[in-house]
């Protein structure tokens, strides 16, 4: 401990806790950039060397896999709340970018630390936000961190635009389309997927409304496919009840209610995929039996319409362990 650090740390600081904030921007970084994570956790020893007891060090790592520009970080909110309550003697972070990537979050933390007498420690040194010179340096570091994020985004976007100009940019395709081995967009080779997409567009042409189309699929017990992109089911097709997207108060689309029906990438008994039956005349005059999805095995035939409503009863929901349970398609 050098003389400057010794001058800044008081008995009041040591009587409070030391909060260590650990964050990586993406889950991929958490899995691959393990050295950075180890360095962040290693700051616990730095706090102990400065005079805090090991049991006084509180580690907040609930924001692993979240960007520093994300305003909805539960761990960061917990840290700010603890600082505001006067429970924190020092905030530890490997660098400013680990704590925040935007000026609003960073300067709010600095202001609260200055009011509560909380120190900030990073890999370069120890700072007191209540002192002008330290506050100036911390503010500059926050500005540089935000600028760095802008530069990184500009580089990524520039690379994407360059690929798009050459016609080489691959994006996630909607249901019914896939990339072939040459990187060209083709119709999905799965006949069941193509039939489901064709039925969806035909229903939309008939009803003239996306909401009415989704309602029609639900009433008939039809499922809609979605290609999975996350491990361990990458590339597989999951089937689920389609749902509409409702706008959020900010105007951004948000998913509507999600309901999972009987679905699976393939039948565990026959290896087949869901198919669609053709409409057949009903016994009641003036009515026709609605199109329904047939299951993959002979032991679960389509159920008959109920006497009260004339609608078909829905089958049992998927198991939560099914890969389609968390990948229901949105329209």
Residue pairs with C-beta under 8 A, 6 or more apart in sequence:
1 9
1 49
1 50
1 51
4 126
5 50
5 125
5 126
8 119
8 126
8 128
9 50
9 51
9 90
9 119
9 126
12 89
12 117
13 89
13 90
13 117
13 118
13 119
14 51
14 52
14 89
15 89
16 56
16 86
16 87
16 88
16 89
16 118
17 52
17 56
17 57
17 58
17 82
17 87
17 88
17 89
18 47
18 52
18 56
18 57
18 58
18 88
18 89
18 90
18 92
19 58
19 60
19 79
19 82
19 83
19 88
19 90
19 91
19 92
20 40
20 41
20 43
20 44
20 47
20 57
20 58
20 59
20 60
20 92
20 93
21 60
21 63
21 75
21 76
21 79
21 91
21 92
21 93
21 98
21 99
22 37
22 40
22 41
22 59
22 60
22 61
22 63
22 64
22 98
23 40
23 61
23 63
23 64
23 66
23 68
23 73
23 75
23 98
23 99
24 30
24 33
24 36
24 37
24 64
24 65
25 65
25 66
25 67
25 68
26 65
26 67
27 64
27 65
29 36
29 65
30 37
30 64
30 65
36 94
37 64
39 94
39 123
40 93
40 94
40 98
41 59
43 92
43 93
43 94
43 121
44 54
44 57
44 59
44 92
46 92
46 121
47 56
47 57
47 90
47 92
47 121
48 54
48 57
50 90
50 121
50 126
52 89
52 90
58 82
60 75
60 76
60 78
60 79
61 75
62 74
62 75
62 78
63 73
63 74
63 75
63 76
66 73
67 101
68 97
68 98
68 99
68 100
68 101
68 102
68 105
68 145
68 149
69 101
69 102
69 149
71 102
71 105
76 99
76 100
76 105
79 88
79 91
79 109
80 108
80 109
80 112
82 88
83 91
83 109
83 112
83 113
83 116
83 118
84 112
84 116
86 116
86 117
88 116
88 118
89 118
89 119
90 118
90 119
90 120
90 121
90 126
91 99
91 109
91 113
91 118
91 119
91 120
91 121
92 121
92 122
93 99
93 120
93 121
93 122
94 122
94 123
95 122
95 123
95 124
95 141
95 145
96 106
96 122
96 138
96 141
96 142
96 144
96 145
97 145
97 148
97 149
99 105
99 106
99 109
100 106
100 109
100 142
100 145
101 145
101 146
101 149
102 146
102 149
103 142
103 143
103 146
106 138
106 139
106 142
106 145
106 146
107 139
107 142
110 120
110 129
110 135
110 138
110 139
110 142
111 129
112 118
113 119
113 120
113 129
113 130
114 129
114 130
114 135
117 130
118 129
119 126
119 127
119 128
119 129
120 126
120 127
120 128
120 129
120 138
121 127
127 134
127 135
127 137
127 138
128 134
129 135
129 138
160 169
163 169
168 183
170 179
170 183
172 227
172 229
173 179
173 185
173 227
175 188
175 193
175 196
175 197
175 224
175 225
175 226
175 227
175 329
176 187
176 188
176 193
176 194
176 196
176 197
176 225
177 185
177 186
177 187
177 188
178 185
178 186
178 187
178 188
178 189
178 227
179 185
179 186
180 186
187 194
188 194
188 197
190 225
190 237
190 273
191 273
192 225
192 273
192 274
192 275
193 225
193 237
193 273
195 275
195 276
196 222
196 223
196 224
196 225
196 274
196 276
197 225
199 222
199 276
199 291
200 213
200 217
200 224
200 242
203 213
203 216
203 217
204 210
204 213
207 213
207 216
210 244
210 331
211 244
213 242
213 331
214 242
214 243
214 244
214 331
216 222
217 223
217 224
217 241
217 242
218 241
218 242
218 259
219 290
219 311
220 290
220 291
220 292
220 293
220 312
221 261
221 292
221 293
221 302
221 312
221 314
221 315
222 276
222 291
222 292
222 293
223 239
223 240
223 241
223 261
223 262
223 263
223 274
223 293
224 239
224 240
224 241
224 242
224 329
224 331
225 237
225 238
225 239
225 329
226 237
226 238
226 239
226 240
226 324
226 327
226 328
226 329
227 235
227 236
227 237
227 238
228 234
228 235
228 236
228 237
228 238
228 265
228 323
228 327
229 235
233 265
233 323
236 265
236 323
237 265
237 273
238 263
238 264
238 265
238 322
238 323
238 324
238 327
238 328
238 329
239 261
239 263
239 264
239 265
239 274
239 324
240 258
240 259
240 260
240 261
240 263
240 318
240 324
240 327
240 328
240 329
241 258
241 259
241 260
241 261
241 328
242 328
242 329
242 330
242 331
243 255
243 256
243 257
243 258
243 259
243 328
243 329
243 330
243 331
244 256
244 330
244 331
245 253
245 254
245 255
245 256
245 330
245 331
246 253
246 254
246 255
246 256
247 253
247 254
248 254
255 330
256 330
258 328
258 330
259 328
260 317
260 318
260 322
260 324
260 325
260 328
261 314
261 315
261 317
261 318
262 295
262 315
262 316
262 317
262 318
263 274
263 318
263 322
263 324
264 296
264 318
264 322
264 324
265 273
265 323
265 324
266 272
266 273
266 296
267 273
267 295
267 296
267 297
269 296
269 297
270 296
270 297
272 296
273 296
274 293
274 294
274 295
274 296
275 293
275 294
276 291
276 292
276 293
276 294
277 291
277 292
277 293
277 294
277 302
278 291
279 288
279 289
279 290
279 291
280 288
280 289
281 288
281 289
282 288
282 289
282 305
284 310
287 310
289 305
290 311
290 312
292 302
292 312
293 302
294 301
294 302
295 301
295 302
295 315
300 315
302 312
303 312
303 313
303 315
304 312
305 311
305 312
306 312
306 313
318 324
318 325
319 325
